[in-house]
Every structure is written in structure tokens, then in C-alpha cells.
Amino acid sequence: MSNTKYVFVTGGVTSSLGKGIIAASLAKLLQERGFSVTIQKLDPYINIDPGTLNPYEHGECYVTDDGAETDLDLGHYERYLNIPTSQANNVTTGRIYQSVINKERKGEFLGKTVQVIPHITDEIKRRIQLLGKTGDYDIVITEIGGTVGDIESLPYVESVRQLLWEKGEENAIVIHLTLVPFLAAAGELKTKPTQHSVKMLMQSGVSPDILVCRTEHEISDEIKRKLALFCNVKKEDVIQSIDAETIYDVPNLMLEQNLDTVVLNKLKLSSKGEPELKVWNNFLRKHKNPKHEVEIALIGKYVELHDSYKSITEAFIHAGSSNETKVNVRWVHSESLTPKNAEKKLKGVNGILVAPGFGDRGIEGKIRAVKYARENNIPFFGICLGMQMAVIEFARNVLNLEGASSSEMNKSAKHPVINLMESQENVTEKGGTMRLGAWDCQLKKGTKTYAAYKSENISERHRHRYEFNNTYLEQIEAAGMKAAGINPKTGLVEVVEIPSHPWFVGVQYHPEYKSTVLKPHPLFVDFIKASLKQSKL
């Protein structure tokens, strides 16, 4: 029988307090102590997954090796722990109800009235314990999305209540993340929002074991005693989480606050070692004390919400630290980019990254950005749609193929240099039907991509329907753009380069998903290195 321990992280008062960062930081400290840890996210929305959500609504959609479209918090989990997540690490209400309804249709509940309790809560509990039952993990941390008191979160809180009772207090605990706001008019921190949040959680039958209090100011011992008294926890179980310079400071802050020690004591676990965080702190030191600086233009269509490109901006931080370089991002909305203003909007940047996306909105601006990078010898990095725009720009302006486009934007394009995959031609459903997850790629020796990876065979994550049209491959290569990486099974082009350019790389996959603190992605590291070289010209 599995003896996996469970830690549940709930949130109160307001959203966006950083449950994912706290969960990831705790997991990092426990990992440093020698425990095998994983984190999962329970999302209360009714979508099956975030794959069909607008990035403005939910930020980026993160993709795992096994092809799950998931919440962006899974990106934090991987970046902190340096281990891959999977389909089992993200659960939505939509997926829970879909599973229960499918079972009902198959007759698994014949004679029963299917209800939230026990059928929905049983399914939630089953999903929560999937990772624990593999035997791979000592501790499973489960982050519950939303805020205590939300109608949609109630089945999850009830499931936690049941699991706490079933597992026993030494095997399952609850961390409640809440806000202790500072009122400038009164000149003091206020505990009442936290008190009310804990009261609401307790009304659902769940009493928190540990309080993590988000704050802009230091929490005094007096306030900790007050919170402990009113919220039914010990004073040492009240943990301060003060605003940090960077999210990567949080593991150290939680270590100072003894969060990991408190958790282990509650779970009756003995530490296998002390957290040293050597590599982590070396990364932090270089990140905070850069010797150089570059400016990268990020061309996207969702730039108003920076979380839409969360993995890319974090990959810049990892690669920047690796190069001891501060990466400043110039956010450029692709819809606003025209032939007339491209020079003004892009002048002075040391590198240009054209970001992923879907649909025809803003694509002419992306093509314009590619042209500017190509003609002015500025390091260029195209990701997914960005790679496709690079191919279209090259076809139009170097091969002079008038009307070159993608069949995604123009179904009757005269030259569809980017075309729908054959396997996608009869697909009508939008959710979870793209080319998703890890696919192999074989790199050609002598290319910049091969030099970055230092390997011929790689595996990267995908999320797209449209591909490079191999009908045009010979023509495009003859004009100077080379296929630097090919999928060995399908023959599909994964990477394009312009060898005559200082650094011009477009990739069909999403390298940003695999960049972590301990392993910055080689392409981002090389791109920043090339941009740094450009800055010194």
C-alpha cells in the first residue's frame, strides 16, 4: 500500500496571491531535502482543458510531454523542480464531470442517482491520488484553483475534507494562502480578511494546518499570535510570505520561514538532508548581478497580458542568467506593426522573437518583424507561428512568390507554403486535437541549432495544426533558407535557418516549455548570446 503524503494548498481573500509559486517553492525545498515530490493543479472551470481558452482570459496554455494542454502553473512546477509533469498533474471540473457522465452512460451507476456527493467527489479523490498510487512520490502537493467560497470550488474543498478524514492527520495537511493587507490610512496590517477566509474554509469542514500570509510588510510576532488565536493554528504555523524581488527568491524566503520544516513535522517525516540550493542560488546571483544587458522585441498578438507568454519570459530569465545578462523585453503588438512604423518600433533592439499564436489577426505585423530582422541582420527567433511567418516572409520577399501564405489564414492561397497537416484535414473538434506533446527531431550537423543543442537527436513539445509545406522545400532551400531539423518519422520540417544571417532560427515546436532554472533551454541561451554579440556592434 502506498504511503504517499498529501499537502493541499488552498487560497483565500483574493486570487493571484501566488498559490502556484508557494506550492512550487515548498516542493523545491522538500526535493532539496531528498524527497521525491510532484505537484498537481485542480482547476474549477468547466472547460475540459485550457486549450480552447483565450490567452487574455487565462494566460498561456502550457503543454506537457504527453500532450496535455494545461494550466500555466504547471510551467512553474517544472521550472522549479526540473522534472516533467503529465496529464495527471492537471484536473479540471470539465474533465471530472465528463468522466462521471461517461460512466453513467455506460451503466456503471445503474439504479443510482448520480450526485455531487459521492460520485463527483469520488472522482476528484481518485484523480488526486493517481500520482500518489504510482509509488514514485513521497509527497504529492495539490493546488486548488480559485478562492475559498467560490461556488465552483466547493466540490474540491469537500473532497479535501473527505481525504483528510480518510488519510489521517499525519498523512494529509492543508496550507491556506491568504492576504494580510496594509491599510495606509490606518498605517497597519489587517488580519480580518484572513480570519474571514479561514472561517469560510472551516464552514466547509476543513481547518488549515498552516497559514501562509501574503503581505507587503513584515508581520510582527503580535500579528502572528493574533492570527494563530483566531484561526486555530499554532504561532509557528503562521508563515509570512512577503513581496519578493523575483519569484525565484520565494524558495529562500520560505526556507527562512521554516515552511518545509513545519510541513515535515506535521507529516511526521524526518529530513534526509538540509536544503543547500547551491545551483539555484548561483542562478539567482547571476540573475541579480548581470554584467551585460540586451533588449529583445517580443512580437505577439496578446502582449497586453504578459502571462500569455509566461514560459517565454521565464526562459529569457534562465538564458539571461546563463549569459550573465539582463534581458529587457520590448513588448510589440503585432497588429500595430506596419511597413511605415517598423523602423521606429524595432530600432535599437538586439534581438527579435516572433511569438506563437493562432488565427490571422496581426500576422502581417509578424511578417513585417521577420523582414526587419532578416534585412538588418538582427538575431531572430521564431516559435511555432513565428517560424511559419518566417517561411512566408522568405517566400514572399526572397522567392517573390506573390500571395505566399498559410492555409490557416487564407484557404485559397496561391502559394500555401504553410499548410494543414494531412491528419488534421477531417478534424472538426477544436479541443485537444492538434499535434500535441513531445515529438522527435533530427538536427543537421553544421547548423546553429545543432551547435546550440550539441546533439543530433532531440525531443520537443508541439501545439499546432499547420506545418511547413514540403512541396516548397527544394525551392526555399535553393534560395538560402535551410531545413535544419526534420521529424524522422514524418519528414516534416521542424527547424529552419538562414545560414548567411548572424542568427536566424525558426522552430515549429515550443522550446520555452522545457526551459528550467537548472537547465536553461539551449536555443534561448544561444539566442541571448547572439543578441549580446549584436549589442556590442
C-alpha positions as CSV (number, residue, x, y, z in Angstrom):
1,M,0.0,0.0,0.0
2,S,1.3,3.5,-0.9
3,N,2.4,5.6,2.0
4,T,2.5,8.8,0.0
5,K,1.8,12.0,2.0
6,Y,-0.5,14.7,0.7
7,V,-0.3,18.5,1.0
8,F,-3.3,20.6,-0.1
9,V,-2.8,24.3,-0.9
10,T,-6.0,26.5,-0.9
11,G,-6.3,30.2,-1.3
12,G,-8.5,32.9,0.3
13,V,-9.5,36.6,0.1
14,T,-8.4,37.2,-3.5
15,S,-7.0,35.3,-6.5
16,S,-3.4,35.8,-7.8
17,L,-1.8,35.6,-4.4
18,G,0.7,33.0,-5.8
19,K,-0.5,29.6,-4.7
20,G,1.4,28.0,-7.6
21,I,4.7,29.7,-6.5
22,I,4.2,28.8,-2.9
23,A,3.4,25.2,-3.9
24,A,6.5,25.0,-6.2
25,S,8.8,26.7,-3.6
26,L,7.7,24.2,-0.9
27,A,8.2,21.3,-3.4
28,K,11.7,22.6,-4.2
29,L,12.7,22.7,-0.6
30,L,11.3,19.2,0.0
31,Q,13.1,18.0,-3.1
32,E,16.4,19.5,-1.8
33,R,15.8,17.6,1.5
34,G,15.8,14.3,-0.5
35,F,12.1,13.7,-1.0
36,S,10.5,12.7,-4.3
37,V,7.8,15.4,-4.9
38,T,5.3,16.3,-7.5
39,I,2.6,19.0,-7.7
40,Q,-0.8,18.9,-9.3
41,K,-3.4,21.6,-10.1
42,L,-7.2,21.3,-9.7
43,D,-8.9,23.9,-11.8
44,P,-12.6,24.7,-11.1
45,Y,-13.6,25.8,-14.6
46,I,-15.8,23.6,-16.7
47,N,-13.6,23.6,-19.8
48,I,-12.1,20.1,-20.4
49,D,-8.7,21.9,-20.5
50,P,-7.4,25.4,-21.1
51,G,-6.6,24.6,-24.8
52,T,-9.7,26.4,-26.1
53,L,-9.4,29.4,-23.7
54,N,-8.4,32.9,-25.0
55,P,-4.9,33.8,-23.6
56,Y,-6.4,37.1,-22.4
57,E,-8.7,35.0,-20.2
58,H,-6.2,32.6,-18.7
59,G,-2.7,33.4,-19.8
60,E,-0.7,30.9,-21.8
61,C,-1.7,27.2,-22.2
62,Y,1.2,25.0,-21.1
63,V,1.8,21.7,-22.8
64,T,3.4,18.5,-21.2
65,D,5.4,15.8,-22.8
66,D,2.4,13.5,-23.0
67,G,0.4,16.1,-24.9
68,A,-1.8,17.5,-22.1
69,E,-2.9,21.2,-22.5
70,T,-2.7,22.5,-19.0
71,D,-2.7,25.5,-16.7
72,L,0.3,27.7,-16.8
73,D,1.1,26.9,-13.1
74,L,2.4,23.5,-14.4
75,G,5.2,25.5,-16.1
76,H,6.2,26.9,-12.7
77,Y,6.2,23.3,-11.2
78,E,8.6,22.1,-14.0
79,R,10.8,25.2,-13.9
80,Y,11.3,24.8,-10.1
81,L,11.6,21.0,-9.8
82,N,13.3,20.3,-13.2
83,I,11.0,17.2,-13.6
84,P,8.3,16.8,-16.3
85,T,4.6,16.9,-15.4
86,S,1.9,14.9,-17.2
87,Q,-1.8,14.6,-17.9
88,A,-2.3,13.6,-14.3
89,N,-0.9,16.8,-12.9
90,N,-3.8,19.0,-14.1
91,V,-7.5,18.3,-13.4
92,T,-10.5,20.4,-14.4
93,T,-14.1,20.3,-13.4
94,G,-15.0,19.7,-17.0
95,R,-12.8,16.6,-17.1
96,I,-14.3,15.4,-13.8
97,Y,-17.9,15.7,-15.0
98,Q,-17.1,14.3,-18.4
99,S,-15.6,11.2,-16.7
100,V,-18.6,10.7,-14.4
101,I,-21.2,11.3,-17.2
102,N,-19.4,8.8,-19.4
103,K,-19.5,6.2,-16.6
104,E,-23.2,6.9,-16.1
105,R,-23.9,6.4,-19.8
106,K,-22.0,3.1,-19.7
107,G,-24.3,2.0,-16.9
108,E,-21.7,1.9,-14.1
109,F,-24.2,3.6,-11.8
110,L,-27.3,1.6,-12.7
111,G,-30.0,2.1,-10.2
112,K,-28.2,5.0,-8.5
113,T,-29.0,8.7,-8.5
114,V,-25.7,10.3,-9.7
115,Q,-24.9,13.2,-7.3
116,V,-22.1,15.6,-6.5
117,I,-21.5,13.6,-3.3
118,P,-20.4,10.9,-3.6
119,H,-19.9,10.5,-7.3
120,I,-18.2,13.8,-8.3
121,T,-16.2,13.9,-5.1
122,D,-15.1,10.3,-5.5
123,E,-13.9,11.1,-9.0
124,I,-12.0,14.1,-7.7
125,K,-10.4,12.0,-4.9
126,R,-9.4,9.3,-7.5
127,R,-7.7,11.9,-9.6
128,I,-5.9,13.4,-6.6
129,Q,-4.5,10.0,-5.7
130,L,-3.4,8.9,-9.1
131,L,0.1,10.2,-8.8
132,G,0.4,9.0,-5.2
133,K,-0.5,5.5,-6.1
134,T,2.3,5.2,-8.7
135,G,4.8,4.7,-5.9
136,D,7.1,7.3,-7.5
137,Y,6.4,10.1,-5.0
138,D,6.9,10.6,-1.2
139,I,4.8,13.7,-1.2
140,V,2.1,15.0,-3.6
141,I,1.3,18.7,-3.3
142,T,-2.2,19.6,-4.7
143,E,-3.0,23.2,-5.5
144,I,-6.7,24.0,-5.6
145,G,-7.5,26.8,-8.1
146,G,-9.8,29.7,-7.3
147,T,-10.6,31.1,-3.9
148,V,-12.4,29.5,-0.9
149,G,-16.0,30.4,-1.1
150,D,-16.3,30.2,-4.9
151,I,-19.3,28.0,-5.8
152,E,-17.2,26.1,-8.4
153,S,-14.5,25.2,-5.8
154,L,-16.9,23.7,-3.2
155,P,-16.7,20.0,-4.6
156,Y,-12.9,20.2,-4.4
157,V,-12.9,21.5,-0.8
158,E,-15.4,18.8,0.1
159,S,-13.1,16.2,-1.5
160,V,-10.2,17.5,0.5
161,R,-12.3,17.3,3.7
162,Q,-13.0,13.6,3.0
163,L,-9.4,12.8,2.1
164,L,-8.1,14.4,5.3
165,W,-10.5,12.3,7.3
166,E,-9.6,9.1,5.3
167,K,-5.9,9.6,5.4
168,G,-5.4,10.8,8.9
169,E,-3.7,14.0,10.1
170,E,-0.1,12.5,9.7
171,N,-0.7,11.8,6.0
172,A,-2.6,14.8,4.7
173,I,-2.4,18.5,5.7
174,V,-3.8,21.8,4.4
175,I,-1.9,25.0,3.7
176,H,-4.1,28.1,3.4
177,L,-2.6,31.0,1.5
178,T,-4.3,34.3,2.4
179,L,-3.8,38.1,2.3
180,V,-2.8,40.3,5.2
181,P,-3.3,43.8,3.6
182,F,-1.7,47.0,4.7
183,L,-4.1,49.9,5.1
184,A,-2.2,53.1,4.5
185,A,-4.9,55.3,6.2
186,A,-4.6,53.3,9.4
187,G,-0.9,52.6,9.0
188,E,-1.3,49.0,9.9
189,L,-1.7,45.4,8.7
190,K,-5.2,44.0,8.9
191,T,-5.9,40.4,9.9
192,K,-9.7,40.4,9.5
193,P,-9.7,39.2,5.8
194,T,-7.6,36.2,6.8
195,Q,-9.9,35.5,9.7
196,H,-13.0,35.5,7.5
197,S,-11.3,33.4,4.9
198,V,-10.3,30.7,7.4
199,K,-13.8,30.9,8.9
200,M,-15.3,30.2,5.4
201,L,-12.9,27.3,4.9
202,M,-13.8,25.8,8.3
203,Q,-17.5,26.1,7.5
204,S,-16.7,23.6,4.7
205,G,-15.3,21.2,7.3
206,V,-11.6,22.0,6.6
207,S,-9.4,23.5,9.2
208,P,-6.0,24.7,7.9
209,D,-2.9,23.3,9.4
210,I,-0.6,26.1,8.2
211,L,-1.3,29.7,7.2
212,V,0.9,31.4,4.6
213,C,0.2,35.1,4.7
214,R,0.9,37.3,1.7
215,T,2.0,40.7,2.8
216,E,3.8,43.9,1.6
217,H,5.2,44.5,5.1
218,E,6.8,42.4,7.8
219,I,4.3,40.5,10.0
220,S,5.1,41.1,13.7
221,D,5.0,38.4,16.4
222,E,2.0,40.1,17.8
223,I,0.1,39.7,14.5
224,K,1.2,36.1,14.2
225,R,-0.1,35.4,17.7
226,K,-3.4,37.1,16.8
227,L,-3.8,35.1,13.6
228,A,-2.9,31.9,15.5
229,L,-5.5,32.6,18.1
230,F,-8.4,33.4,15.7
231,C,-7.5,30.9,13.0
232,N,-6.9,27.9,15.3
233,V,-3.3,27.2,14.4
234,K,0.0,27.4,16.3
235,K,2.1,30.6,16.1
236,E,4.9,28.8,14.4
237,D,2.4,27.6,11.8
238,V,1.8,31.2,10.6
239,I,4.2,31.7,7.7
240,Q,5.0,35.2,6.3
241,S,5.2,35.5,2.5
242,I,6.4,39.0,1.8
243,D,6.6,40.6,-1.6
244,A,9.8,39.4,-3.4
245,E,12.1,41.0,-6.0
246,T,11.6,37.8,-8.1
247,I,9.5,34.7,-7.9
248,Y,12.8,32.8,-7.7
249,D,13.5,34.3,-4.3
250,V,10.5,32.6,-2.8
251,P,12.1,29.2,-2.0
252,N,14.8,31.0,0.1
253,L,12.1,33.1,1.8
254,M,10.1,30.0,2.6
255,L,13.3,28.3,3.9
256,E,13.9,31.3,6.2
257,Q,10.3,31.0,7.5
258,N,10.7,27.2,8.1
259,L,7.8,26.3,5.9
260,D,9.4,23.0,4.8
261,T,10.3,22.1,8.5
262,V,6.7,22.8,9.7
263,V,5.3,20.7,6.9
264,L,7.6,17.7,7.6
265,N,6.8,17.9,11.3
266,K,3.1,17.8,10.6
267,L,3.6,14.8,8.3
268,K,5.9,13.1,10.8
269,L,8.7,12.9,8.3
270,S,12.4,13.1,9.0
271,S,14.5,15.2,6.7
272,K,17.0,13.3,4.6
273,G,19.3,16.4,4.4
274,E,19.4,20.1,4.6
275,P,18.4,22.3,1.6
276,E,21.5,23.8,0.1
277,L,20.0,25.3,-3.1
278,K,23.6,25.7,-4.5
279,V,22.8,25.7,-8.2
280,W,19.6,27.7,-7.5
281,N,21.4,30.4,-5.7
282,N,24.1,30.5,-8.3
283,F,21.4,31.2,-10.9
284,L,19.9,33.9,-8.6
285,R,23.3,35.5,-8.1
286,K,23.9,35.8,-11.8
287,H,20.3,36.9,-12.5
288,K,20.5,39.7,-9.9
289,N,24.1,40.8,-10.8
290,P,24.2,40.9,-14.6
291,K,27.4,42.0,-16.4
292,H,25.6,42.8,-19.6
293,E,22.2,44.0,-20.9
294,V,20.2,43.3,-24.1
295,E,16.8,44.4,-25.4
296,I,14.6,41.8,-27.1
297,A,11.5,42.8,-29.0
298,L,8.7,40.2,-28.4
299,I,6.2,40.4,-31.2
300,G,2.9,39.0,-30.2
301,K,-0.9,39.5,-30.5
302,Y,-1.7,39.1,-26.8
303,V,1.0,41.4,-25.4
304,E,-1.4,43.3,-23.1
305,L,-1.4,40.3,-20.8
306,H,2.2,39.3,-20.3
307,D,1.1,35.9,-18.8
308,S,0.1,34.9,-22.3
309,Y,3.9,34.5,-22.9
310,K,4.9,33.3,-19.4
311,S,7.1,30.4,-20.4
312,I,9.0,32.6,-23.0
313,T,9.7,35.4,-20.5
314,E,10.8,32.9,-17.9
315,A,13.1,31.2,-20.5
316,F,14.6,34.7,-21.1
317,I,15.4,34.9,-17.4
318,H,17.0,31.5,-17.3
319,A,19.0,32.2,-20.5
320,G,19.9,35.7,-19.3
321,S,21.3,34.3,-16.1
322,S,23.3,31.7,-18.0
323,N,24.9,34.6,-20.0
324,E,25.1,36.9,-17.0
325,T,22.9,39.2,-19.0
326,K,19.8,41.2,-18.1
327,V,17.1,40.7,-20.7
328,N,14.8,43.6,-21.2
329,V,11.6,42.8,-23.2
330,R,10.2,45.4,-25.6
331,W,6.5,44.3,-26.0
332,V,5.4,45.0,-29.5
333,H,1.8,44.3,-30.6
334,S,1.9,42.7,-34.0
335,E,-1.4,44.4,-35.0
336,S,0.3,47.8,-34.5
337,L,3.3,46.9,-36.7
338,T,3.3,48.3,-40.2
339,P,5.8,48.9,-43.0
340,K,5.7,52.6,-42.1
341,N,6.4,52.3,-38.4
342,A,8.5,49.1,-38.2
343,E,11.8,51.0,-38.2
344,K,10.6,53.2,-35.3
345,K,9.1,50.4,-33.2
346,L,12.1,48.0,-33.7
347,K,15.0,50.3,-33.9
348,G,17.7,49.6,-31.3
349,V,16.7,46.1,-30.3
350,N,19.4,43.4,-30.1
351,G,17.1,40.5,-30.9
352,I,13.6,39.8,-32.2
353,L,11.3,37.0,-31.1
354,V,8.1,36.4,-33.0
355,A,5.8,34.5,-30.6
356,P,3.3,31.7,-31.1
357,G,-0.4,32.3,-31.7
358,F,-3.5,31.3,-33.7
359,G,-5.6,33.0,-36.4
360,D,-5.0,35.7,-38.9
361,R,-5.1,38.8,-36.6
362,G,-1.8,40.6,-36.5
363,I,0.1,38.2,-38.8
364,E,1.1,40.9,-41.3
365,G,2.8,42.7,-38.4
366,K,4.7,39.5,-37.5
367,I,5.8,39.1,-41.1
368,R,7.0,42.7,-41.1
369,A,9.1,42.0,-37.9
370,V,10.7,39.0,-39.6
371,K,11.6,41.1,-42.6
372,Y,13.2,43.7,-40.4
373,A,15.2,41.1,-38.6
374,R,16.3,39.4,-41.8
375,E,17.3,42.6,-43.7
376,N,19.0,44.2,-40.7
377,N,21.0,41.2,-39.5
378,I,19.3,41.2,-36.1
379,P,19.2,37.9,-34.3
380,F,15.8,36.3,-35.0
381,F,13.9,33.6,-33.1
382,G,10.6,32.4,-34.4
383,I,8.5,30.0,-32.3
384,C,5.6,27.9,-33.9
385,L,3.5,30.6,-35.7
386,G,6.7,32.7,-35.6
387,M,8.6,30.1,-37.6
388,Q,5.7,29.9,-40.1
389,M,5.7,33.7,-40.5
390,A,9.5,33.5,-41.2
391,V,8.8,30.9,-44.0
392,I,6.0,33.1,-45.5
393,E,8.2,36.3,-45.4
394,F,11.1,34.5,-47.1
395,A,8.8,33.0,-49.8
396,R,7.2,36.4,-50.5
397,N,10.3,38.7,-50.4
398,V,13.2,36.4,-51.4
399,L,11.5,33.9,-53.7
400,N,9.0,36.5,-54.9
401,L,6.1,34.1,-54.6
402,E,3.2,36.6,-54.7
403,G,0.4,35.5,-52.4
404,A,2.5,33.1,-50.3
405,S,0.7,32.5,-47.1
406,S,-0.6,29.8,-44.7
407,S,-3.8,28.0,-45.5
408,E,-4.8,28.8,-41.8
409,M,-5.1,32.5,-42.8
410,N,-6.0,32.1,-46.5
411,K,-7.6,28.8,-47.6
412,S,-7.3,29.7,-51.3
413,A,-3.7,31.0,-51.0
414,K,-1.8,30.8,-54.4
415,H,1.3,29.5,-52.6
416,P,0.4,27.8,-49.3
417,V,4.0,27.4,-48.0
418,I,2.4,26.6,-44.7
419,N,-0.4,24.0,-45.0
420,L,-2.8,22.0,-42.8
421,M,-1.4,18.6,-41.7
422,E,-3.0,15.7,-43.6
423,S,-4.0,14.1,-40.3
424,Q,-5.9,17.3,-39.4
425,E,-8.0,17.6,-42.6
426,N,-11.1,15.9,-41.3
427,V,-10.8,17.1,-37.7
428,T,-13.9,19.2,-36.7
429,E,-13.5,19.3,-32.9
430,K,-11.2,22.1,-31.6
431,G,-10.2,20.7,-28.1
432,G,-7.1,18.5,-27.8
433,T,-7.0,17.7,-31.5
434,M,-3.7,19.4,-32.5
435,R,-0.3,17.9,-32.8
436,L,0.5,17.9,-29.1
437,G,3.3,16.9,-26.8
438,A,6.8,15.6,-27.4
439,W,7.9,14.7,-30.9
440,D,11.4,13.7,-32.1
441,C,13.5,15.9,-34.3
442,Q,16.8,15.1,-36.1
443,L,19.1,18.1,-36.4
444,K,21.6,18.6,-39.3
445,K,25.2,18.9,-38.2
446,G,26.8,22.2,-39.0
447,T,23.7,24.2,-38.2
448,K,23.3,26.8,-35.5
449,T,20.6,24.7,-33.9
450,Y,22.8,21.6,-33.7
451,A,25.6,23.8,-32.2
452,A,23.2,25.0,-29.5
453,Y,21.9,21.6,-28.6
454,K,25.2,19.8,-29.1
455,S,23.1,16.8,-30.1
456,E,21.7,15.3,-33.3
457,N,18.5,13.8,-31.9
458,I,16.2,16.0,-29.7
459,S,12.6,15.8,-28.5
460,E,10.5,18.9,-28.1
461,R,6.8,19.8,-27.4
462,H,4.3,20.8,-30.0
463,R,1.0,22.6,-30.2
464,H,-0.2,23.3,-33.7
465,R,-2.2,22.1,-36.7
466,Y,-0.3,23.6,-39.6
467,E,3.1,22.6,-41.0
468,F,5.8,23.6,-43.4
469,N,4.6,22.6,-46.9
470,N,7.4,20.2,-48.2
471,T,6.3,20.9,-51.8
472,Y,8.2,24.2,-51.5
473,L,11.2,22.8,-49.6
474,E,13.6,22.4,-52.6
475,Q,12.7,25.9,-53.9
476,I,13.2,27.6,-50.4
477,E,16.5,25.8,-49.7
478,A,17.9,26.8,-53.1
479,A,17.2,30.4,-52.2
480,G,19.1,30.2,-48.9
481,M,16.8,29.1,-46.1
482,K,17.7,25.7,-44.9
483,A,15.7,23.0,-43.1
484,A,17.9,22.4,-40.1
485,G,15.7,19.9,-38.3
486,I,13.4,17.2,-39.6
487,N,10.9,14.8,-37.9
488,P,12.5,11.4,-38.7
489,K,9.1,9.6,-39.0
490,T,7.0,12.1,-40.9
491,G,9.7,14.1,-42.8
492,L,8.1,17.3,-41.6
493,V,10.3,20.3,-41.2
494,E,10.8,21.2,-37.6
495,V,13.5,23.9,-37.8
496,V,14.5,26.5,-40.4
497,E,17.6,28.6,-40.5
498,I,19.3,31.2,-42.8
499,P,23.0,30.3,-42.6
500,S,24.1,33.6,-44.1
501,H,22.4,35.5,-41.3
502,P,24.2,36.1,-37.9
503,W,21.4,34.1,-36.1
504,F,18.1,33.3,-37.8
505,V,16.2,30.3,-36.4
506,G,12.6,29.3,-36.6
507,V,11.2,26.3,-34.8
508,Q,7.8,24.6,-35.2
509,Y,7.9,23.4,-31.6
510,H,7.8,25.3,-28.3
511,P,11.3,25.2,-26.7
512,E,10.1,27.6,-23.9
513,Y,8.1,24.8,-22.3
514,K,11.3,22.9,-21.4
515,S,13.4,25.7,-20.0
516,T,14.1,25.4,-16.3
517,V,16.2,27.1,-13.7
518,L,18.6,24.2,-13.6
519,K,18.5,23.6,-17.4
520,P,18.0,26.8,-19.4
521,H,16.9,25.9,-22.9
522,P,19.9,25.8,-25.3
523,L,18.2,27.7,-28.0
524,F,17.3,30.6,-25.7
525,V,20.8,30.6,-24.3
526,D,22.2,30.8,-27.8
527,F,19.7,33.4,-28.9
528,I,20.6,35.7,-26.0
529,K,24.3,35.1,-26.7
530,A,23.8,36.2,-30.3
531,S,21.8,39.2,-29.2
532,L,24.5,40.2,-26.7
533,K,27.1,40.0,-29.6
534,Q,24.8,42.2,-31.7
535,S,24.6,44.7,-28.8
536,K,28.3,45.3,-29.0
537,L,28.4,46.0,-32.7
